[in-house]
């Protein structure tokens, strides 16, 4: 069931829309948190689902202290078609 506002426009849990919701649906909670954080910071990320970030910026933005762990999580995310490249 879909919710609508008073003007009849569909409401979404995420302001960025249903297409993005469908992309996020199969992701794990950790992957979803990463993608949502990146979408908030880089709204055009959803246009291509690819993003290149300096490692330090990614670690700070995604709240990781271990670069090996972050790289592993991002590799698993890349398997879903969402690619974050670290420089």
VOTORTI-649071 format. One line per field, with one value per residue: residue number from 1; residue in one letter; x, z, y of N, C-alpha, C, O in turn. Coordinates in pm, whole numbers, plus 50000, padded with zeros to 5 digits. Layout:
N
pos: [NUM;...] $
code: [A;...] $
n.u: [X;...] $
n.w: [Z;...] $
n.v: [Y;...] $
ca.u: [X;...] $
ca.w: [Z;...] $
ca.v: [Y;...] $
c.u: [X;...] $
c.w: [Z;...] $
c.v: [Y;...] $
o.u: [X;...] $
o.w: [Z;...] $
o.v: [Y;...] $
***
This chain:
87
pos: [1;2;3;4;5;6;7;8;9;10;11;12;13;14;15;16;17;18;19;20;21;22;23;24;25;26;27;28;29;30;31;32;33;34;35;36;37;38;39;40;41;42;43;44;45;46;47;48;49;50;51;52;53;54;55;56;57;58;59;60;61;62;63;64;65;66;67;68;69;70;71;72;73;74;75;76;77;78;79;80;81;82;83;84;85;86;87] $
code: [X;X;X;X;X;X;X;X;X;X;X;X;X;X;X;X;X;X;X;X;X;X;X;X;X;X;X;X;X;X;X;X;X;X;X;X;X;X;X;X;X;X;X;X;X;X;X;X;X;X;X;X;X;X;X;X;X;X;X;X;X;X;X;X;X;X;X;X;X;X;X;X;X;X;X;X;X;X;X;X;X;X;X;X;X;X;X] $
n.u: [50084;50057;50141;49992;50013;49816;49763;49764;50006;50257;50400;50723;50948;51208;51349;51460;51337;51152;51293;51549;51494;51428;51676;51818;51686;51773;52010;52241;52212;52439;52553;52344;52339;52583;52540;52319;52436;52628;52459;52331;52539;52643;52431;52407;52518;52350;52298;52485;52579;52842;53138;53419;53645;53877;54066;54090;53881;53659;53677;53634;53380;53220;53257;53462;53737;53923;54091;54117;53892;53690;53747;53692;53415;53329;53407;53228;52996;53037;52989;52719;52676;52714;52960;53230;53520;53837;54095] $
n.w: [50000;49916;50042;50026;49989;50082;49837;49669;49585;49575;49876;50011;50194;50170;50062;49813;49633;49466;49284;49386;49633;49554;49466;49704;49856;49850;49993;50269;50616;50687;50436;50330;50507;50442;50170;50197;50351;50170;49965;50090;50116;49856;49631;49355;49326;49289;49019;48866;49032;49101;49261;49347;49603;49827;50048;50321;50348;50295;50509;50729;50668;50655;50901;50975;51125;51061;50778;50625;50690;50599;50323;50260;50310;50116;49886;49888;49856;49600;49452;49429;49239;49308;49322;49500;49478;49619;49674] $
n.v: [49883;50218;50539;50865;51222;51516;51635;51424;51328;51074;50953;50899;50695;50764;51061;51067;50896;50628;50462;50457;50346;50087;49999;50001;49811;49526;49538;49487;49591;49740;49801;49948;50168;50286;50358;50531;50735;50830;50918;51130;51310;51324;51379;51321;51076;50858;50866;50723;50527;50505;50616;50808;50846;51005;50801;50881;51068;50905;50722;50892;50999;50769;50666;50479;50311;50133;50070;49839;49685;49858;49863;49597;49582;49764;49628;49412;49558;49655;49428;49434;49618;49877;50099;50213;50379;50401;50638] $
ca.u: [50000;50135;50085;49988;49987;49684;49748;49765;50141;50306;50499;50830;51029;51330;51319;51519;51247;51128;51399;51659;51446;51440;51819;51862;51611;51845;52137;52247;52198;52565;52563;52240;52384;52689;52481;52238;52528;52686;52354;52308;52655;52659;52300;52417;52574;52251;52292;52571;52615;52987;53190;53559;53673;54002;54045;54069;53747;53564;53683;53570;53239;53150;53288;53545;53870;54009;54077;54100;53752;53611;53769;53620;53272;53307;53417;53100;52899;53063;52927;52578;52672;52738;53106;53299;53662;53918;54225] $
ca.w: [50000;49906;50108;49944;50065;50059;49694;49596;49544;49655;49979;50012;50315;50133;49978;49681;49541;49462;49211;49479;49733;49496;49464;49841;49919;49875;50063;50413;50693;50679;50300;50317;50582;50362;50052;50241;50391;50049;49894;50158;50088;49711;49575;49218;49334;49236;48873;48807;49138;49115;49331;49381;49721;49898;50157;50448;50347;50306;50645;50818;50633;50684;51040;50985;51181;51004;50633;50569;50709;50508;50187;50245;50300;49986;49784;49889;49800;49456;49394;49404;49132;49365;49329;49563;49457;49712;49620] $
ca.v: [50000;50340;50657;50986;51345;51574;51665;51298;51288;50962;50979;50801;50694;50833;51176;51055;50829;50483;50390;50437;50251;49953;49966;49979;49702;49401;49559;49463;49715;49816;49853;50050;50285;50347;50420;50645;50840;50887;50990;51257;51397;51334;51341;51269;50941;50763;50871;50620;50432;50498;50733;50799;50927;50980;50706;50951;51125;50794;50668;50988;51010;50643;50635;50359;50335;50029;50080;49704;49650;49941;49814;49470;49614;49828;49523;49341;49651;49660;49310;49466;49716;50009;50097;50325;50362;50481;50681] $
c.u: [50089;50064;50092;49962;49850;49658;49749;49901;50188;50411;50602;50904;51157;51295;51367;51441;51248;51236;51515;51618;51460;51586;51868;51800;51693;51973;52126;52233;52323;52579;52463;52281;52491;52629;52397;52326;52588;52583;52325;52418;52670;52529;52307;52478;52480;52242;52369;52605;52765;53035;53336;53587;53814;53974;54016;53928;53642;53561;53613;53419;53160;53178;53358;53681;53972;53989;54057;53954;53663;53625;53694;53470;53242;53321;53286;52990;52914;53000;52779;52563;52691;52887;53158;53448;53737;54052;54318] $
c.w: [50000;49976;50014;50032;50027;49912;49608;49548;49633;49757;49977;50144;50291;50037;49835;49587;49539;49389;49305;49589;49681;49492;49604;49904;49945;49958;50211;50485;50683;50540;50279;50387;50502;50244;50091;50282;50269;49968;49958;50123;49938;49642;49433;49213;49271;49084;48809;48903;49141;49179;49363;49495;49771;50019;50290;50457;50366;50449;50743;50793;50674;50825;51055;51041;51125;50852;50568;50577;50612;50365;50161;50229;50163;49871;49774;49829;49648;49383;49365;49292;49179;49398;49390;49552;49551;49648;49735] $
c.v: [50124;50455;50776;51106;51400;51608;51539;51254;51174;51007;50866;50809;50773;50945;51157;50965;50679;50406;50360;50339;50108;49907;49931;49855;49575;49416;49523;49596;49802;49879;49967;50180;50360;50423;50542;50763;50909;50965;51125;51357;51426;51290;51284;51130;50839;50765;50757;50507;50406;50628;50707;50897;50903;50890;50775;51009;51016;50738;50762;50993;50886;50592;50499;50398;50237;50029;49942;49660;49728;49892;49684;49494;49676;49729;49445;49429;49659;49540;49333;49568;49859;50017;50226;50296;50455;50517;50717] $
o.u: [50185;49942;50185;49898;49776;49543;49738;49912;50163;50498;50569;50920;51207;51220;51320;51475;51332;51268;51572;51699;51500;51615;51951;51858;51685;52038;52018;52241;52313;52613;52495;52261;52489;52663;52404;52294;52597;52616;52298;52391;52706;52519;52220;52489;52525;52182;52326;52654;52809;52980;53373;53556;53865;53870;53927;53864;53548;53454;53540;53340;53047;53128;53318;53735;54093;53882;53988;53899;53573;53526;53639;53406;53140;53254;53239;52901;52815;52962;52719;52451;52686;52935;53133;53497;53704;54112;54432] $
o.w: [50076;49969;49933;50137;49951;49869;49485;49477;49753;49726;49945;50200;50381;49941;49745;49469;49601;49428;49302;49633;49756;49514;49620;49998;50055;49989;50270;50423;50671;50529;50218;50334;50495;50221;50024;50252;50264;49908;49888;50102;49899;49598;49394;49105;49207;49025;48709;48861;49178;49153;49403;49484;49759;50084;50364;50562;50443;50503;50831;50888;50722;50864;51137;51008;51139;50804;50468;50482;50551;50292;50053;50144;50101;49769;49664;49759;49576;49267;49287;49254;49099;49490;49339;49610;49562;49577;49712] $
o.v: [50132;50467;50788;51095;51338;51610;51548;51154;51175;51088;50752;50918;50840;50925;51226;50957;50613;50293;50251;50257;50018;49789;49842;49799;49520;49317;49528;49702;49924;49996;50069;50289;50483;50539;50645;50879;51032;51068;51223;51476;51537;51175;51206;51071;50744;50675;50701;50402;50297;50735;50597;51016;50792;50903;50732;51001;51032;50710;50716;50991;50896;50486;50416;50504;50257;49992;49931;49605;49672;49882;49664;49432;49643;49744;49415;49379;49668;49551;49260;49602;49952;49951;50335;50199;50573;50437;50756] $
***
